[in-house]
Amino acid sequence: MDSSNKMAAYHRSGVNGILKLTGVVDIFEAGVLLEAVRKSISDEKAKNIQVDMQNVERVDISTIQVLYRLKMECKTKSRKCEFMQMSQKISSELEQIGISL
């Protein structure tokens, strides 16, 4: 399958690694998400990781765990991790359960 059709795809643009998420990101897609996150973490040329969440409809706890782990890995490696264009709905749901990405 072409990575542009996946719900999670990684590429680099200069020093920015871009992890693009699309649609419903849940336990059923955890393997694809984990593969893209591992790719972003192992890309030593990426000084920053930007998680593009513009087209995300919904996430579940497995997605939150993987994304939180990405954030912590970036912190360990002194890299910046930004979650971009997250919908107000998802942001509010995370806030309600006390999670900050």
Backbone as CSV, one residue per row, in Angstrom:
resi,resn,N_x,N_y,N_z,CA_x,CA_y,CA_z,C_x,C_y,C_z
1,MET,0.847,-1.194,0.000,0.000,0.000,0.000,0.879,1.240,0.000
2,ASP,0.553,2.200,-0.803,1.257,3.477,-0.862,1.090,4.196,0.467
3,SER,2.202,4.705,1.052,2.129,5.344,2.371,1.245,6.583,2.380
4,SER,0.992,7.191,1.217,0.131,8.370,1.189,-1.325,7.997,1.455
5,ASN,-1.673,6.722,1.336,-3.038,6.266,1.596,-3.220,5.762,3.021
6,LYS,-2.182,5.684,3.790,-2.266,5.196,5.167,-2.784,6.290,6.092
7,MET,-3.328,5.875,7.220,-3.807,6.844,8.202,-2.665,7.496,8.954
8,ALA,-1.463,6.943,8.832,-0.275,7.545,9.448,0.877,7.397,8.462
9,ALA,1.452,8.518,8.080,2.575,8.492,7.145,3.620,9.509,7.602
10,TYR,4.886,9.147,7.424,5.988,10.015,7.843,6.827,10.411,6.637
11,HIS,7.251,11.680,6.617,8.254,12.150,5.670,9.005,13.324,6.304
12,ARG,10.141,13.673,5.727,10.919,14.785,6.242,10.975,15.884,5.202
13,SER,10.908,17.119,5.689,11.061,18.309,4.860,12.122,19.172,5.526
14,GLY,13.331,19.126,5.001,14.444,19.841,5.632,14.756,19.221,6.983
15,VAL,14.734,20.046,8.043,15.011,19.537,9.393,13.734,19.146,10.130
16,ASN,12.591,19.252,9.450,11.317,18.920,10.082,10.809,17.559,9.617
17,GLY,10.596,16.688,10.581,9.941,15.429,10.289,8.444,15.659,10.430
18,ILE,7.677,15.164,9.489,6.234,15.395,9.511,5.505,14.063,9.552
19,LEU,4.759,13.882,10.633,3.937,12.687,10.810,2.499,13.117,10.556
20,LYS,1.944,12.667,9.450,0.600,13.075,9.056,-0.388,11.968,9.414
21,LEU,-1.374,12.339,10.226,-2.416,11.403,10.632,-3.717,11.768,9.936
22,THR,-4.505,10.760,9.602,-5.743,10.986,8.859,-6.836,10.034,9.332
23,GLY,-8.050,10.564,9.454,-9.224,9.727,9.734,-9.324,9.293,11.180
24,VAL,-9.797,8.069,11.365,-9.928,7.477,12.693,-8.633,6.751,13.005
25,VAL,-7.976,7.170,14.077,-6.701,6.567,14.475,-6.965,5.828,15.782
26,ASP,-7.071,4.498,15.683,-7.439,3.710,16.855,-6.624,2.418,16.925
27,ILE,-7.006,1.546,17.825,-6.275,0.302,18.071,-6.131,-0.532,16.804
28,PHE,-7.095,-0.450,15.904,-7.056,-1.242,14.681,-5.987,-0.756,13.716
29,GLU,-5.516,0.461,13.900,-4.473,1.045,13.067,-3.171,1.255,13.846
30,ALA,-3.088,0.701,15.038,-1.934,0.934,15.912,-0.615,0.505,15.272
31,GLY,-0.623,-0.580,14.527,0.603,-1.047,13.887,1.138,-0.054,12.874
32,VAL,0.249,0.518,12.069,0.640,1.514,11.067,1.172,2.772,11.763
33,LEU,0.463,3.198,12.820,0.898,4.371,13.582,2.257,4.134,14.215
34,LEU,2.431,2.992,14.846,3.695,2.678,15.509,4.846,2.645,14.511
35,GLU,4.618,2.089,13.345,5.650,2.047,12.300,6.062,3.465,11.890
36,ALA,5.089,4.353,11.695,5.384,5.735,11.302,6.102,6.484,12.423
37,VAL,5.702,6.249,13.668,6.349,6.902,14.809,7.793,6.417,14.939
38,ARG,8.015,5.136,14.799,9.391,4.600,14.869,10.267,5.205,13.780
39,LYS,9.690,5.362,12.597,10.417,5.971,11.484,10.807,7.410,11.836
40,SER,9.880,8.146,12.438,10.168,9.543,12.794,11.240,9.630,13.876
41,ILE,11.183,8.751,14.847,12.165,8.753,15.938,13.557,8.391,15.422
42,SER,13.619,7.449,14.493,14.927,7.007,14.006,15.532,7.941,12.948
43,ASP,14.774,8.887,12.463,15.271,9.841,11.461,16.113,10.914,12.151
44,GLU,17.413,10.691,12.182,18.316,11.594,12.901,18.461,12.957,12.237
45,LYS,18.087,13.083,10.977,18.178,14.376,10.288,17.017,15.288,10.665
46,ALA,15.981,14.729,11.246,14.827,15.538,11.669,15.099,16.094,13.064
47,LYS,15.234,17.388,13.147,15.473,18.046,14.438,14.166,18.330,15.164
48,ASN,13.081,18.415,14.416,11.748,18.661,14.969,10.783,17.653,14.365
49,ILE,9.827,17.228,15.159,8.766,16.357,14.652,7.454,17.118,14.761
50,GLN,6.782,17.239,13.646,5.479,17.901,13.609,4.429,16.834,13.320
51,VAL,3.466,16.716,14.218,2.382,15.757,14.031,1.191,16.532,13.481
52,ASP,0.888,16.300,12.209,-0.206,16.991,11.530,-1.501,16.227,11.798
53,MET,-2.381,16.850,12.594,-3.629,16.203,12.985,-4.850,16.868,12.353
54,GLN,-4.627,17.638,11.311,-5.702,18.395,10.680,-6.865,17.513,10.231
55,ASN,-6.571,16.337,9.703,-7.619,15.479,9.150,-7.968,14.288,10.039
56,VAL,-7.686,14.409,11.336,-8.004,13.336,12.273,-9.436,13.508,12.771
57,GLU,-10.213,12.460,12.631,-11.607,12.484,13.091,-11.728,12.078,14.560
58,ARG,-10.941,11.053,14.933,-11.067,10.517,16.284,-9.802,9.725,16.632
59,VAL,-9.453,9.732,17.913,-8.348,8.914,18.413,-8.846,8.115,19.615
60,ASP,-8.136,7.046,19.929,-8.459,6.295,21.138,-7.220,6.266,22.037
61,ILE,-7.344,5.584,23.148,-6.266,5.590,24.141,-4.969,4.987,23.596
62,SER,-5.050,4.017,22.697,-3.822,3.439,22.134,-3.057,4.494,21.330
63,THR,-3.781,5.325,20.604,-3.153,6.402,19.837,-2.515,7.417,20.769
64,ILE,-3.225,7.774,21.812,-2.705,8.745,22.781,-1.415,8.219,23.408
65,GLN,-1.389,6.931,23.749,-0.193,6.341,24.344,0.997,6.412,23.392
66,VAL,0.774,6.072,22.132,1.863,6.092,21.148,2.350,7.524,20.920
67,LEU,1.427,8.475,20.806,1.819,9.868,20.582,2.524,10.457,21.800
68,TYR,2.092,10.074,22.989,2.768,10.545,24.202,4.198,9.984,24.251
69,ARG,4.346,8.735,23.864,5.675,8.118,23.836,6.580,8.846,22.827
70,LEU,6.015,9.222,21.682,6.764,10.004,20.699,7.240,11.307,21.320
71,LYS,6.359,11.983,22.016,6.711,13.250,22.661,7.858,13.055,23.661
72,MET,7.788,11.989,24.460,8.836,11.722,25.448,10.156,11.341,24.782
73,GLU,10.108,10.564,23.704,11.332,10.208,22.973,11.999,11.452,22.397
74,CYS,11.184,12.348,21.855,11.735,13.594,21.314,12.399,14.406,22.414
75,LYS,11.756,14.480,23.555,12.315,15.226,24.692,13.657,14.632,25.110
76,THR,13.734,13.303,25.175,14.967,12.608,25.541,16.096,12.938,24.566
77,LYS,15.746,13.083,23.287,16.747,13.352,22.257,16.901,14.847,21.961
78,SER,16.354,15.689,22.842,16.419,17.154,22.689,15.862,17.628,21.353
79,ARG,14.762,16.998,20.952,14.079,17.383,19.728,12.719,17.962,20.101
80,LYS,12.251,18.850,19.275,10.947,19.467,19.504,9.858,18.594,18.864
81,CYS,8.751,18.417,19.572,7.610,17.661,19.064,6.371,18.555,19.165
82,GLU,5.774,18.852,18.025,4.594,19.717,17.992,3.404,18.968,17.410
83,PHE,2.253,19.165,18.035,1.012,18.609,17.521,0.263,19.759,16.876
84,MET,0.090,19.669,15.572,-0.416,20.799,14.802,-1.830,20.537,14.288
85,GLN,-2.616,21.598,14.313,-3.957,21.610,13.743,-4.864,20.528,14.338
86,MET,-4.709,20.288,15.641,-5.578,19.341,16.336,-6.962,19.973,16.462
87,SER,-7.985,19.194,16.190,-9.347,19.737,16.280,-9.676,20.117,17.726
88,GLN,-10.565,21.062,17.856,-11.007,21.497,19.186,-11.634,20.331,19.940
89,LYS,-12.348,19.473,19.239,-13.003,18.317,19.864,-11.973,17.391,20.504
90,ILE,-10.948,17.030,19.756,-9.912,16.135,20.288,-9.155,16.823,21.409
91,SER,-8.807,18.085,21.223,-8.099,18.843,22.253,-8.912,18.888,23.552
92,SER,-10.200,19.136,23.436,-11.078,19.194,24.615,-11.186,17.846,25.305
93,GLU,-11.288,16.782,24.519,-11.379,15.437,25.099,-10.108,15.094,25.868
94,LEU,-8.958,15.443,25.319,-7.691,15.197,26.015,-7.614,16.013,27.303
95,GLU,-8.041,17.245,27.221,-8.030,18.117,28.397,-8.935,17.559,29.496
96,GLN,-10.081,17.037,29.132,-11.031,16.484,30.100,-10.440,15.309,30.876
97,ILE,-9.576,14.532,30.223,-8.981,13.392,30.924,-7.597,13.723,31.472
98,GLY,-7.200,14.980,31.341,-5.949,15.426,31.966,-4.690,15.100,31.197
99,ILE,-4.800,14.974,29.880,-3.627,14.657,29.063,-3.282,15.853,28.189
100,SER,-2.013,16.204,28.202,-1.539,17.304,27.362,-0.499,16.777,26.387
101,LEU,-0.785,16.890,25.122,0.196,16.520,24.109,0.837,17.817,23.661
